[in-house]
Amino acid sequence: MQINYYDIKNKSNIIDVRLAKEFNKYNIGFKNIPKLVLLREPDKYLNKKDEYYLLCQTGEVSLSCVKILNALGYHCYSITGGIERINKKS
């Protein structure tokens, strides 16, 4: 359920699940759909035929989101370590 960012960084289905205010402070250009918004209406944002890669600050929030979405039939992965790990490697 977890994946390394550098293995998928060119994929288009990367979603940042942080709150908008966190996203606005710092982001690396991905789509922002806060966790609660995404979990409330996943069908509005996701297609069960596609794969999605979720990102947060440390990887913990995105992993909890992935577990819920995968249980609903979606194909999601959490980017290990989140923004913090990506920043350390940049």
Order of alpha helices (4+ residues) and beta strands (2+ residues): beta-alpha-beta-alpha-beta-alpha-alpha-beta-alpha-beta-alpha
